[in-house]
Amino acid sequence: MTQQPRQRSWRSGWRRTARIALELLLAVAVLVAIDRWLTGGTGFAQIQPNPYWIPVLAMALAYGTGPGVLAAAIASGLWLLYAHENAGERDYLDHLFHLSLQPLMWFSAAVAIGEVTIVRTTRHARLEKHGQVAARNLARLTEAFAALSHTNRRLQVQIATEAHTVGHAIDTATRVSSIDPAARRGAIGELITLAARTADFTCYRVAGGEARAWLHGAMTVRHRDVLPAGLVACIGRPRAILHVADTEDRAMLEDVGVAAVALLDRAGGDLVGCLVLHSLPFDALNASRTAELCEIASWLTPLLADSARATHPTLRPAGLVA
């Protein structure tokens, strides 16, 4: 991952250097040809401003100090090579000043203009990077706002259409203490539906090492009357819930359901029942939802024990009649 950006950066830098060198050589070659054709190879000594300013200014304005200084060096070399071969007609110092003035101006201009170009391009690159970051942040904020709006609409619809209000929950909890066994079981089923957020479940009661179906939800179509012995032996020891999100549990829950919650007696820790959920979204099997499902066992286990005692009342001996 890190080598590919480095290779691309190296290739880009090499291509940029080659392009600058080619442009500079072409410009200098054209100017040398024009100089030989018009002035006979005098380095444009009689033309002011000197045409060799063109590559110096172009390189400094376009690419910065380095290419500008290189163009100034090439122009100075050509200037010193061709200009003023008849030095004897002038004073030596005057001739030396005349020769060094143009190169000095070229190098000074290349450095000054090149530094301004570097500052400008650096600032432009920084602003472009900030613009890209701002565009990405704006896209993320737009996606987050759209997700929040969708969630808000979904919650509004759910609240408006939710049948299980607080009053319904209170009424269901009140019917749990009903004397009628059928009404009591129906209330327990509604409480499980409220807590598990699904009506596709089966509650099993364990008796004699066998788990038989005791209560199922309103949406349950297919369920086992008796749970496999291997599942009964594994559940609750030591885990309180098995679910298909764990690869180790999928074999035991095959053809049974997506989650199984152990109903353990608080006093002895024995397995008294099992709640099997047959359908549940896979993303709902996270840490928060599994903790909520485990909380069902804390109040469902006593209700299951009370229902067993109500179904099988203890027989008392008849008293003596005076």
C-alpha positions as CSV (number, residue, x, y, z in Angstrom):
1,M,0.0,0.0,0.0
2,T,2.8,2.4,0.8
3,Q,5.1,1.4,-2.1
4,Q,2.5,2.2,-4.8
5,P,2.0,5.9,-3.8
6,R,5.8,6.2,-3.6
7,Q,6.2,4.7,-7.1
8,R,3.5,7.0,-8.5
9,S,5.1,10.0,-6.8
10,W,8.5,9.1,-8.2
11,R,7.1,8.6,-11.7
12,S,5.2,11.9,-11.6
13,G,8.4,13.8,-10.4
14,W,10.5,12.2,-13.1
15,R,8.0,13.1,-15.8
16,R,7.8,16.7,-14.5
17,T,11.6,17.0,-14.6
18,A,11.7,15.6,-18.1
19,R,9.0,17.9,-19.3
20,I,10.7,21.0,-17.9
21,A,14.1,20.0,-19.4
22,L,12.5,19.4,-22.8
23,E,10.6,22.7,-22.8
24,L,13.8,24.6,-21.8
25,L,15.9,22.9,-24.4
26,L,13.4,23.6,-27.1
27,A,13.1,27.3,-26.1
28,V,16.9,27.8,-26.0
29,A,17.4,26.0,-29.4
30,V,14.8,28.2,-31.0
31,L,16.4,31.3,-29.6
32,V,19.9,30.2,-30.7
33,A,18.6,29.5,-34.2
34,I,17.0,33.0,-34.4
35,D,20.1,34.6,-33.0
36,R,22.3,33.0,-35.8
37,W,19.7,33.9,-38.4
38,L,19.2,37.5,-37.5
39,T,22.3,38.7,-35.7
40,G,24.9,36.2,-36.9
41,G,25.4,34.7,-33.4
42,T,26.1,37.7,-31.2
43,G,23.8,36.7,-28.3
44,F,21.3,39.4,-29.3
45,A,23.8,42.0,-28.1
46,Q,22.1,44.8,-30.1
47,I,18.5,43.9,-29.1
48,Q,17.0,45.2,-25.9
49,P,15.5,43.7,-23.9
50,N,17.4,40.6,-24.7
51,P,15.3,37.7,-26.0
52,Y,17.0,35.3,-23.6
53,W,14.7,36.8,-20.9
54,I,11.9,34.7,-22.4
55,P,13.0,31.3,-21.1
56,V,14.2,32.7,-17.8
57,L,10.9,34.4,-17.0
58,A,8.8,31.5,-18.4
59,M,10.6,28.9,-16.3
60,A,10.5,31.0,-13.1
61,L,6.8,31.9,-13.5
62,A,5.7,28.4,-14.4
63,Y,7.9,26.1,-12.3
64,G,9.7,28.2,-9.6
65,T,13.2,29.0,-8.6
66,G,15.1,25.8,-9.7
67,P,14.0,25.8,-13.4
68,G,14.3,29.6,-13.5
69,V,17.9,29.6,-12.2
70,L,18.8,26.8,-14.7
71,A,17.4,28.9,-17.6
72,A,19.4,31.9,-16.3
73,A,22.5,29.8,-16.2
74,I,22.0,28.6,-19.8
75,A,21.2,32.1,-21.0
76,S,24.3,33.5,-19.2
77,G,26.5,30.9,-20.8
78,L,25.2,31.7,-24.3
79,W,25.6,35.4,-23.6
80,L,29.2,35.1,-22.5
81,L,30.0,32.7,-25.4
82,Y,28.7,34.9,-28.2
83,A,28.6,38.5,-27.0
84,H,31.2,41.2,-27.7
85,E,34.2,39.5,-29.1
86,N,35.8,42.9,-29.8
87,A,36.6,43.7,-26.2
88,G,39.7,45.8,-27.1
89,E,37.6,48.8,-28.1
90,R,36.3,49.3,-24.5
91,D,37.8,49.7,-21.1
92,Y,38.3,46.4,-19.3
93,L,36.1,47.3,-16.3
94,D,33.4,48.7,-18.5
95,H,33.5,45.6,-20.7
96,L,33.4,43.3,-17.6
97,F,30.4,45.3,-16.2
98,H,28.7,45.0,-19.6
99,L,29.2,41.3,-19.7
100,S,28.1,40.6,-16.1
101,L,25.0,42.9,-16.0
102,Q,22.7,40.6,-18.0
103,P,23.5,37.4,-16.1
104,L,23.1,39.3,-12.8
105,M,19.7,40.5,-13.8
106,W,18.7,37.1,-15.1
107,F,19.7,35.3,-11.9
108,S,18.1,38.0,-9.7
109,A,14.8,37.8,-11.6
110,A,14.8,34.0,-11.6
111,V,15.2,33.8,-7.8
112,A,12.7,36.6,-7.0
113,I,10.0,35.4,-9.4
114,G,10.7,31.8,-8.7
115,E,10.2,32.2,-4.9
116,V,6.9,34.0,-5.5
117,T,5.8,31.2,-7.8
118,I,6.7,28.5,-5.2
119,V,4.7,30.4,-2.5
120,R,1.7,30.7,-4.9
121,T,1.7,27.1,-5.9
122,T,2.1,25.9,-2.3
123,R,-0.8,28.0,-1.2
124,H,-2.9,26.8,-4.1
125,A,-2.1,23.1,-3.3
126,R,-2.9,23.7,0.4
127,L,-6.2,25.4,-0.5
128,E,-7.1,22.6,-3.0
129,K,-6.4,20.0,-0.3
130,H,-8.6,21.9,2.2
131,G,-11.3,22.0,-0.4
132,Q,-11.1,18.3,-0.9
133,V,-11.3,17.7,2.8
134,A,-14.3,20.0,3.1
135,A,-16.0,18.3,0.2
136,R,-15.5,14.9,1.9
137,N,-16.8,16.2,5.2
138,L,-19.8,17.7,3.5
139,A,-20.6,14.4,1.8
140,R,-20.3,12.6,5.2
141,L,-22.5,15.2,6.9
142,T,-25.1,14.8,4.1
143,E,-25.1,11.1,4.5
144,A,-25.4,11.3,8.2
145,F,-28.2,13.8,7.9
146,A,-30.0,11.6,5.5
147,A,-29.6,8.6,7.8
148,L,-30.9,10.6,10.8
149,S,-33.9,11.8,8.7
150,H,-34.7,8.3,7.7
151,T,-34.4,7.1,11.3
152,N,-36.6,9.9,12.5
153,R,-39.3,9.2,9.9
154,R,-39.1,5.5,10.7
155,L,-39.4,6.1,14.5
156,Q,-42.3,8.5,13.9
157,V,-44.1,5.9,11.8
158,Q,-43.3,3.2,14.5
159,I,-44.6,5.4,17.3
160,A,-47.8,6.3,15.3
161,T,-48.5,2.7,14.5
162,E,-47.2,0.9,17.6
163,A,-50.0,-1.0,19.2
164,H,-48.0,-2.0,22.3
165,T,-48.3,1.3,24.3
166,V,-47.5,1.7,28.0
167,G,-51.2,1.1,28.9
168,H,-51.2,-2.1,26.9
169,A,-48.1,-3.3,28.7
170,I,-49.7,-2.5,32.1
171,D,-52.9,-4.3,31.2
172,T,-50.8,-7.3,30.0
173,A,-48.9,-7.4,33.2
174,T,-52.1,-7.2,35.2
175,R,-53.5,-10.3,33.4
176,V,-50.5,-12.3,34.4
177,S,-52.0,-12.7,37.8
178,S,-55.3,-14.0,36.4
179,I,-56.8,-17.1,37.9
180,D,-57.7,-18.4,34.4
181,P,-54.7,-20.5,33.1
182,A,-55.5,-19.6,29.5
183,A,-55.6,-15.9,30.2
184,R,-52.4,-16.2,32.2
185,R,-50.5,-18.0,29.5
186,G,-51.8,-15.5,26.9
187,A,-50.5,-12.6,29.0
188,I,-47.1,-14.2,29.4
189,G,-46.9,-14.7,25.7
190,E,-47.7,-11.0,25.1
191,L,-45.0,-10.0,27.6
192,I,-42.5,-12.2,25.8
193,T,-43.5,-10.6,22.5
194,L,-43.0,-7.1,23.9
195,A,-39.6,-7.9,25.4
196,A,-38.2,-10.0,22.5
197,R,-39.8,-7.8,19.8
198,T,-40.9,-10.8,17.9
199,A,-44.0,-13.0,18.1
200,D,-42.2,-16.0,16.5
201,F,-41.0,-17.9,19.6
202,T,-41.6,-21.0,21.6
203,C,-41.2,-21.4,25.4
204,Y,-40.2,-24.8,26.6
205,R,-40.6,-26.3,30.1
206,V,-37.9,-28.8,31.3
207,A,-39.2,-31.8,33.3
208,G,-37.3,-35.0,33.8
209,G,-34.4,-33.9,31.6
210,E,-36.7,-33.3,28.6
211,A,-37.8,-29.8,27.3
212,R,-41.3,-29.8,25.9
213,A,-43.1,-26.9,24.3
214,W,-45.3,-25.1,26.7
215,L,-46.1,-21.7,25.0
216,H,-45.6,-20.4,21.5
217,G,-46.0,-16.9,20.0
218,A,-48.8,-15.7,17.8
219,M,-46.6,-15.8,14.7
220,T,-45.1,-19.2,15.3
221,V,-45.8,-21.7,12.5
222,R,-43.3,-24.4,12.9
223,H,-41.7,-25.5,16.1
224,R,-40.4,-28.6,17.8
225,D,-42.5,-30.2,20.5
226,V,-39.3,-31.5,22.2
227,L,-35.9,-29.8,22.1
228,P,-32.8,-31.9,21.1
229,A,-31.1,-33.4,24.2
230,G,-27.8,-32.0,23.1
231,L,-29.1,-28.4,23.1
232,V,-30.7,-28.9,26.5
233,A,-27.5,-30.3,27.9
234,C,-25.4,-27.3,26.6
235,I,-27.6,-24.3,27.2
236,G,-27.0,-22.5,30.4
237,R,-23.6,-24.1,31.0
238,P,-21.9,-21.7,31.2
239,R,-23.6,-19.3,28.7
240,A,-27.1,-18.0,29.3
241,I,-27.9,-17.6,25.5
242,L,-27.0,-19.3,22.3
243,H,-27.5,-17.6,18.9
244,V,-26.5,-18.1,15.3
245,A,-24.2,-15.1,15.3
246,D,-21.8,-17.3,17.1
247,T,-20.4,-19.9,14.7
248,E,-20.0,-22.5,17.5
249,D,-23.8,-22.3,18.3
250,R,-25.1,-22.7,14.7
251,A,-24.9,-26.5,14.7
252,M,-26.9,-26.9,17.9
253,L,-29.5,-24.3,16.7
254,E,-30.0,-25.9,13.3
255,D,-33.7,-26.5,12.6
256,V,-34.5,-25.1,16.0
257,G,-34.3,-21.2,15.8
258,V,-31.9,-18.3,15.8
259,A,-31.5,-17.9,19.5
260,A,-32.1,-19.9,22.7
261,V,-32.3,-18.3,26.1
262,A,-31.8,-20.5,29.2
263,L,-34.3,-20.2,32.0
264,L,-32.4,-21.0,35.2
265,D,-33.8,-21.4,38.7
266,R,-32.3,-18.7,40.9
267,A,-32.1,-20.9,43.9
268,G,-30.4,-24.0,42.6
269,G,-29.3,-22.9,39.2
270,D,-31.1,-25.8,37.5
271,L,-32.5,-25.4,34.0
272,V,-36.3,-25.1,34.3
273,G,-37.1,-23.9,30.8
274,C,-35.8,-22.5,27.5
275,L,-37.1,-19.7,25.3
276,V,-36.4,-20.2,21.6
277,L,-36.7,-17.4,19.1
278,H,-37.4,-18.7,15.6
279,S,-37.0,-15.5,13.6
280,L,-34.9,-12.4,14.4
281,P,-32.9,-10.0,12.2
282,F,-29.2,-11.0,12.1
283,D,-28.1,-7.5,13.0
284,A,-30.2,-7.6,16.1
285,L,-27.9,-10.3,17.6
286,N,-25.5,-7.7,19.0
287,A,-24.3,-7.2,22.6
288,S,-27.1,-4.9,23.5
289,R,-29.9,-7.1,22.2
290,T,-28.5,-10.3,23.6
291,A,-28.3,-8.6,27.0
292,E,-32.0,-7.6,26.7
293,L,-32.9,-11.2,25.7
294,C,-31.0,-12.5,28.8
295,E,-33.0,-10.1,30.9
296,I,-36.2,-11.9,29.9
297,A,-35.0,-14.9,31.8
298,S,-35.0,-12.9,35.1
299,W,-38.8,-12.5,35.1
300,L,-39.9,-15.3,32.8
301,T,-38.4,-18.1,35.0
302,P,-40.6,-17.2,38.1
303,L,-43.7,-17.0,35.9
304,L,-42.9,-20.4,34.4
305,A,-42.5,-21.9,37.9
306,D,-45.7,-20.3,39.1
307,S,-47.6,-21.7,36.1
308,A,-46.2,-25.2,36.8
309,R,-47.4,-25.0,40.4
310,A,-50.8,-23.8,39.2
311,T,-51.1,-26.6,36.8
312,H,-50.0,-29.3,39.3
313,P,-51.4,-28.1,42.7
314,T,-50.1,-29.8,45.9
315,L,-52.7,-32.2,47.4
316,R,-53.4,-31.8,51.1
317,P,-55.0,-34.4,53.4
318,A,-58.6,-33.9,54.3
319,G,-59.2,-32.7,57.8
320,L,-61.4,-34.6,60.4
321,V,-65.0,-33.5,60.7
322,A,-66.3,-33.2,64.2
